[in-house]
Amino acid sequence: MDLDILKKSFKGDIDSSDTVRDTYSHDASLFEVRPTVVVFPKDSADVQALVRFVSAQKKNDPSISITARSAGTDMSGGPLNESVILDTTKYLNKIISIDTEKGIVEPGVYYRDFEKETLKIDRIMPAYTASKDICAIGGMVSNNSGGEKTIKYGKVERYLQRQKIIFSDGNEYEVKPLTKNELYAKIAKGERRDKRNSCFQFDHAEPHPIFVLTKIATLTIHIFNPYLSFIVFCQPIKPKIFFKQTNKIPIILLSLYNHIKM
């Protein structure tokens, strides 16, 4: 893996020191897997550059891969990898905005910090985990996490409504809810480019939202993780489907409940 090539287009940090590799060889499980290098992207452009670099390098070394990592509190070895670890907590850790209707945060934001802000306006995202004081939102989304209120309010998937994802071509795509009519309209326009494109349906909302991926995700599920910002919608009692447009850089849209009525 020629990291000098990556350094030409990557603004963030690239660290292959023994100390950092040892640190990132563990999560909260008993597993130990030592990565080759750990990268700390500063923005979406860095992630895109990294994905393009890895895609190009895979022609000579198919074993190269990317695993995105947030707080590393997973207990199953999910954020471990022998190749490239992409850390989101160092730079992609900003709470961009939160109000009673929506909030925008980056995937490296620790849930504890996010909750402090939502509680100020009597809102909470009820799918928090038992490790909420040390976990980050990116990992919660990737693992479809749940916790003490999951039986009543569901897991993170119940609140996931929009993502921006960087696929193996190194470009960024938005994945968001569509009604059946909107889906069919896109298909009619030829926007469904491949028969293998994935559609995901959430059964908890009316009309059923359908997630359409307009490009194939050919990297591992780890690359599906959070690379930009999350959009979090706050509302009382019942989750709804929102179709608002935004000029921000969101990835994940979540509903929040009024914490007083929990």
N, C-alpha and C positions, 0 to 999 in steps of 0.2 A: 504494500500500500504506500504510494508516494504522497505523503502529506504535504510536500512542498507545492504540489499542484493545487491542493485544496486551499492552502494559505493565500494564494493569489486572489481568491474570490470570497474568502470567509473573513468577516470582520471580528467575529468573536474569538474566544480562546480555544486553543487546541493543546491538550496536555497528555503526554504519554509518559510522564514521570512515574516511577515505581510507587511513590506515595499516593498519588491520585488513583492509579490503577488498582492499588490495594483497597483504597477506600470504596471504590465503585464495584468491587468484586463481591460485595455483600448487600443484601437487603435485610428484612426482619426475619428471614428464614434461616435454616441451617446451611443453605447452599453457599458455595463459593465458586464463582466463575470470574476469571480475571480478564478484563477487556484489553484490547490492543491499544486503544486510545479513547479519551473522553473529550467531547467537544461541548462548548457552551455558546450556542448561537445567540446573537443579539436581537435578531428580528426574523421575519418571514423570509427575507432575501437570503439570509445565512442558511436557513433550513433548505431552501430550494437549491442553493449552491452545493450543500452537502449531499442531497439526494442525487443530483446530477453527477457529482463526483463518484459516489458509490455505484451508481448505475454503469458508469463508464469503466470503473475498476473491476466490476463483476465479470467483464468479458475475459479478463486474464485470471481472475481469482473468484470463482462462484461462491466461495465461503464468506465473502465480505457482506455484512448486513448492518442495519441500524436498529438500535433499541432505544426508544425514548424513555426518559426517566424523570419523575418528579421528585417526591420526597423520599422514595425508596422504602416505604413502610410495608410493602407487599410481603406476604408470608409464604409465597409459593415460588419465588425466584423469577417472577415476571420481568423485573427491570434489569436482569443480568444477561450478559452476552460476552462472547469471546472476541467480538469484533469492535464495533463502534457504539459507544454509549453517548446519547444526546441528552444533556442535562438542561432542564427548563427552569430550574429554581434560581439560578444565578442572575440571569438577565430578564427572562420572560416571566416576571413576577409582579406585575403592576396591576393594581385595581384602578381601572381607567375611570369608571363612573358607576354609581349606584343610586337609584331613586326608587320610588314606590312602584314603578312599572317595569323598570329594566335596569340591568347593570352589566357592565363590561369588565371582565378581568382576564388576565393572561393565565396560562395553564400552570405556571410555577407558583401561583399565589397559594399560600397556606390557607387551609379552610378556616383556621382559627381567626385569621386576620379578616377574611371575607365575612365571617359570621359577626364579628364585632361591628362591622359597618351595617350589615342588614338589620341587626337588632336595634340600631339607633332609629330605624324607621319601622320597627315592629314587624319585621319580616324574617323568615328563616327558610333555608332549603332543607326539608326534613329527611333527606336521604343521607345524612351525615353518618360517619362510621364511629366505632368506638375509639378509633385513633384520631379523632377529629382535631386534637390539639397538635398533632405532628404530621398529619398527611396534607397533601396538596390536591387542588381541584383536578389537575390533569390526570393524576392517578385514579381519583374517584371515578372520573368519566371512563377511563380506559378499562377499569375493572368492573364497571357497572356496580358500584359499591352500594351497600345498604347498612343499616344499623338498627338501633332500638325502636325506631318508628317505621321500619320498613313494612311490617305486617299491615299497618293501617294505611300508610302513604306510598308504599312502593319504593323501588330502588331508583338509582340515578336515571336509568333508561326511561322512566316515566316522565322525566322533566327535560330530557334531551330533545331539542327541537331544531337545532341548526348547527352545522359545522363548516369550517373551511379546512380542506384537507390538501396536503401536498402529495401527489401521487408519484409513481416511479418515473414519469417523464420530467419531473422537477418543476411542474407548474401547480398553481394553487386553484382549487375548485371549491365552490360552495355547495354543500349538501343541505337541503332544507325541506320542510314539509310541503307536500302538494296534495290537492284534492284529486279525485279520480279525473275530473274534467281537465284540470291543469296538466296532469300526467299525460293524458291522451293527446292534448294539444301539442305538448312538446314532442311526443312520439311522431305525430303527424308532420311536424316541422323537420323531422329528421335529426333531432337532437339526441336520440338514443343511438349511439354510434356502434354498439357492439351487442350481440345477442346475449353475451355473458354479463352485461351490466347488472348490478345488484339493486334490488328494491327491498326496502324494509318497511313493514307496516306496523304501526303502533295501534293496538286495539282499544286504548283507553279513551280516545277522543273521537268526537263527531264533528265533521266527517273524518273518516280515518285518514291521517296524514301518511303519505308515502314518500320515503326517501329515495331519490334517484341519483345514482352515481353516473355522471356523464363521461367518466373515464374509468378504466379498470385499475383497481388497486392491485398491483403485482408484487408489492413489497409485503413484508410480514405485517401482522396486525399491530406490531409495535409502532410502525411508521404511521399508522392510522391515528396515533395519539396526537395530542394537542400541539399544534405548532404556532398558533396565533393567539387570538383572544377568544374568551368565552363570552357569549351573550347570555345573560341571566334575566329572565323576566320575573318580576315580583308581582304577586296578586294574592288576594285573600281566598281561602278555602279551596276552590276548584281550579285545576289547571286548565288552560284554554290553549288553542292553537293560534299563534300570532303570525301575521304575514307582513309585518312592518319591514320597510327597507332601512338600511343603515349605511352610512359612508365610513363607519368605523372599520376595524379589522376583527370581526367576531369569529369565534369558531363554534362555541357551544351555547345553546339557548336553554336555560333552565327556568322552571316555574318556582316561585317561592310562596310559602304559606305564612299567614299571619301567626306569629309565634304565640300570641296571647291565647289563641283558640286551639292550640295543640292539645 
